[in-house]
Amino acid sequence: MRVAVLGATGRMGTAVIRLLAASSDCTLTGAAAEVGQPQVGDDAGVVAGVRHLNVPIVDTAEAAVANCEVAIDFTAAAATASHLEACQRQRCALVLGTTGLTDQQLVEIERAATVLPLVYGRNMSVGVLVFTELARRAAQLLGGEADVEISEAHHRDKVDAPSGTALQVGEVIARELGGRLDDLAVFDRFATRAPRRHGSIGFASVRAGSIVGDHDVLFALDEEIIHLQHRALDRTTFARGAVRAARWVVGRPPGLYGMADVLGLPGAARPR
C-alpha cells in the first residue's frame, strides 16, 4: 500500500512514518510539511529518526500525494481545505486526524467524501473508542441524574481546547441525554458565576509539559461517583490507529467513515 504523510515533521507525522518504515505491507511514497519548514528537502525517514527512505519532504500536498493510494493527515486545521483539494484531484483516499475544525471545514470534509473514501477521527486510538463507548453507556444508564464533567490534559503546544476527543465524548453523552452539546456544554464558569445548570456538561482543559493525552469523565450523583479515565502513554497509539484506518479505507467506495467503521463496530455512528 502506497502512503503519503501530510504533516511529516510534526509529532504525529513522524510517529506515522516510523510505523510505515517498520511495516511489511506499507510504503511511504510522499511526505509534506508546511512551506518554510527547515526540513523541506530532507529525507522523511531520517527526519522521523529511522533509516533513509528515499522520500524527500516537499512543501505541497499536491506533490506528496501524486503517487499514493492513501494519505494520512495530522496537520493544522488551516491546511485542511488545500489537503482535501489535493486528495480529490489525485483521487486518493484520506485518513484525517486533524482537530479543531470549524463547522465550515466539516462541511468541506463531507463534500470531499462524495468523491473519495475518507476516514475522519478526532482520535484514532482504539482505546479511546472503547472509552467513548463506556461513557455513552454510562450516560444511557444514568439518564439525567448525574452531573457530568469532562476534563482533558495535553502538551503545552496543543492549540485547540477542549480537545477533539473531549468534544467527541461530550457529543455522545449529550445525545444520550436527548440534547445537543452546543446547548449543554459549559466551557467557562468564571464569566457566569452561577450555580450549576441541571443537565449541563462541564469541560476543563490543561496544557502543560509533554502530556500525550489524558481524558477523564466524571458522573457525579449525590451518594456516589463514577470516574472513567483514558491515558495515552505514547502517541504511537494514535499513529497505529491511523495506519490501520489507511489499510481499511483503500478500495472503499467514496464516503465519510469513522474509526467505528474501521473496527467494524455495529451501528457505527457517522463522524461529525
C-alpha positions in Angstrom: 0.0 0.0 0.0 1.4 3.4 -1.0 1.0 6.0 1.7 1.7 9.8 1.8 2.0 11.6 5.1 0.9 15.2 5.4 2.4 17.0 8.4 5.5 14.8 8.1 7.7 16.8 10.5 5.2 17.0 13.4 4.8 14.8 16.4 2.1 12.6 14.8 3.6 12.7 11.3 6.9 11.3 12.4 5.2 8.7 14.5 3.2 7.5 11.5 6.4 7.4 9.3 8.2 5.3 11.9 5.4 2.7 11.8 5.3 2.8 8.0 9.1 2.2 7.9 8.6 -0.9 10.1 5.7 -2.2 8.0 5.9 -5.1 5.6 2.8 -4.0 3.5 3.0 -0.2 3.5 5.4 2.0 1.6 5.9 5.7 2.2 5.7 7.4 -1.2 5.3 11.0 -0.2 5.7 13.4 2.7 4.8 17.0 3.0 5.4 19.8 5.5 4.5 23.5 5.7 6.2 26.0 3.4 9.3 27.3 5.1 9.9 24.3 7.4 13.7 23.8 7.6 13.3 20.0 7.0 11.8 20.5 3.5 14.1 18.7 1.1 15.4 16.3 3.8 14.6 12.6 3.8 11.4 11.9 5.6 12.8 8.7 7.2 15.8 10.5 8.6 13.7 13.3 10.0 11.5 10.7 11.7 14.5 9.1 13.3 14.6 5.9 11.2 16.5 4.8 8.1 16.8 6.7 4.9 13.6 6.1 2.9 14.5 8.0 -0.2 11.4 10.2 0.2 12.2 13.9 0.3 9.9 16.1 2.3 8.1 18.5 -0.1 6.1 21.7 0.8 2.9 21.0 -1.1 0.3 18.3 -0.5 -0.2 18.0 -4.3 3.3 16.8 -4.8 3.2 14.5 -1.8 0.0 12.6 -2.8 0.9 12.3 -6.5 1.8 8.6 -6.2 -0.1 7.3 -3.2 -3.2 5.2 -2.6 -4.0 6.9 0.7 -2.8 10.0 2.6 -2.6 10.3 6.3 -3.1 13.9 7.5 -2.3 15.2 11.0 -1.8 18.9 10.4 -3.2 22.3 11.5 -6.8 23.0 10.7 -5.8 25.8 8.4 -4.3 23.3 5.9 -7.3 21.1 5.7 -9.0 22.7 2.7 -5.9 22.5 0.5 -5.2 18.9 1.5 -8.8 17.9 0.7 -8.5 19.5 -2.7 -5.2 17.7 -3.4 -6.6 14.3 -2.5 -9.7 14.9 -4.6 -7.6 15.9 -7.6 -5.5 12.8 -7.2 -8.4 10.5 -6.3 -6.5 9.1 -3.3 -8.2 8.0 -0.1 -7.6 10.1 3.0 -7.3 9.4 6.8 -7.8 12.7 8.5 -6.9 13.2 12.2 -6.8 17.0 12.4 -8.7 18.5 15.3 -10.1 22.0 16.0 -12.1 22.1 12.7 -14.8 24.7 12.1 -18.3 23.8 11.0 -17.5 25.1 7.5 -14.5 22.7 7.4 -16.6 19.8 8.5 -19.0 20.7 5.6 -15.9 20.6 3.2 -15.0 17.2 4.6 -18.5 15.9 3.8 -18.3 17.3 0.3 -14.9 15.7 -0.3 -16.3 12.4 0.9 -18.7 12.3 -2.0 -15.6 12.0 -4.3 -13.2 9.9 -2.2 -13.2 7.4 0.7 -12.4 9.5 3.8 -11.9 8.3 7.4 -12.2 11.3 9.8 -11.4 10.8 13.5 -10.5 13.3 16.2 -8.8 10.5 18.0 -7.5 7.3 16.2 -6.8 5.3 19.3 -8.7 2.0 19.7 -8.7 2.6 23.5 -10.3 6.0 23.1 -13.1 4.4 21.1 -13.8 2.0 23.9 -13.6 4.8 26.4 -16.1 6.8 24.4 -18.5 3.8 24.3 -18.2 3.3 28.0 -19.1 7.0 28.6 -22.1 6.7 26.2 -23.3 3.6 28.0 -22.9 5.3 31.5 -24.9 8.3 30.3 -27.6 6.0 28.9 -28.0 4.1 32.2 -27.8 7.1 34.4 -30.1 9.3 32.4 -30.1 12.9 33.6 -29.5 12.0 37.2 -25.7 12.6 37.2 -23.7 15.8 36.9 -21.2 15.3 34.0 -17.7 16.8 34.0 -15.2 16.1 31.2 -11.5 17.1 31.8 -8.5 16.7 29.5 -4.8 17.4 29.6 -2.3 17.7 26.7 1.2 19.1 25.9 1.9 22.8 26.0 1.9 23.2 22.2 -1.7 21.9 21.5 -3.6 24.9 20.4 -7.3 23.8 20.4 -9.2 23.4 23.6 -11.1 21.4 24.7 -9.5 18.6 22.7 -11.4 17.0 19.9 -11.6 13.8 21.9 -13.2 15.6 24.9 -15.8 17.2 22.5 -16.4 13.8 20.9 -17.2 12.2 24.3 -19.4 15.2 25.2 -21.3 14.9 21.9 -22.0 11.2 22.6 -23.2 11.9 26.2 -25.3 14.8 25.0 -27.1 12.6 22.5 -27.9 10.1 25.2 -29.3 12.9 27.3 -31.6 13.9 24.5 -29.8 17.2 23.7 -27.0 18.8 21.7 -23.6 19.6 23.1 -23.8 23.2 21.8 -26.7 23.7 24.2 -25.4 21.7 27.2 -21.7 22.5 27.2 -20.2 24.8 29.8 -16.6 25.9 28.9 -16.2 28.9 31.3 -17.7 29.2 34.8 -15.7 32.3 35.6 -17.9 34.5 33.4 -21.2 33.2 34.6 -20.7 32.9 38.4 -23.9 30.9 38.8 -24.9 27.5 40.3 -24.5 24.5 38.0 -27.3 24.3 35.4 -29.1 20.9 35.5 -28.2 18.7 32.6 -25.1 20.7 31.7 -21.8 19.1 30.7 -18.8 20.9 32.1 -15.3 21.0 30.5 -11.8 21.7 31.8 -8.5 21.8 29.9 -4.9 21.6 30.9 -1.9 22.5 28.6 1.4 21.6 30.2 4.7 19.9 29.7 4.7 17.0 27.2 1.5 15.3 28.2 0.5 13.0 25.4 -3.3 13.0 26.2 -5.3 12.3 29.3 -9.1 12.3 29.3 -11.5 11.9 32.3 -15.3 11.7 32.5 -16.9 12.2 35.9 -20.5 11.2 36.6 -21.4 12.6 40.0 -24.5 11.6 41.9 -25.4 12.6 45.4 -24.2 9.4 47.0 -21.7 8.1 44.5 -19.3 9.0 41.8 -18.4 7.1 38.6 -15.0 8.1 37.1 -13.8 6.9 33.7 -10.2 7.6 32.5 -8.1 7.1 29.4 -4.4 7.9 29.4 -2.3 7.8 26.3 1.3 6.8 27.2 2.7 7.2 23.7 1.3 8.9 20.6 2.2 5.8 18.7 -1.2 4.5 19.7 -2.8 7.3 17.5 -0.4 6.6 14.7 -1.1 2.9 14.8 -4.9 3.5 14.6 -4.3 5.8 11.6 -2.3 3.2 9.7 -5.0 0.7 10.5 -7.6 3.1 9.1 -5.4 3.6 6.0 -5.3 -0.1 5.3 -9.1 -0.4 5.7 -10.1 2.6 3.6 -8.1 1.8 0.4 -10.5 0.4 -2.2 -13.7 1.5 -0.3 -16.3 3.5 -2.2 -16.5 7.2 -1.6 -18.0 8.1 1.8 -17.3 9.6 5.2 -16.2 6.9 7.6 -15.1 6.9 11.3 -13.0 4.7 13.4 -16.0 2.7 14.5 -16.4 1.7 10.8 -12.7 0.7 10.7 -13.1 -1.5 13.7 -16.4 -3.0 12.4 -18.5 -1.9 15.4 -22.2 -2.5 14.9 -24.3 0.7 14.4 -21.3 2.8 13.8 -22.2 6.5 14.1 -21.3 8.9 11.3 -18.5 11.2 12.4 -19.3 14.8 12.9 
